[in-house]
Amino acid sequence: SAASDVYKRQNLELDYSIFIKDYDRALTFVDTLLSIVSSEKKNTQILLMLAKKADILLQKGEGVKSAKTYQIYTHLKDSLMSAEFYADLAMLRN
């Protein structure tokens, strides 16, 4: 689909920006991708983008922002894991 192609292209642009150490450009792409995957509620990709954003901020020398982003990542990951745990538990009970 067209939306999938846009996502793939932006992801390539993001990875290239990181590779050439253009961290401001990378942050623009990661924020755009985060808004796309958040609106589509794609939890795995949200986690991936948050982890990438934390790494970019760290590389850019913004340790405090990186730590805050990583905190959000960890909180979301824990929430998703406990939600999956309880969903699995409910299935076992049925």
Order of alpha helices (4+ residues) and beta strands (2+ residues): alpha-alpha-alpha-alpha
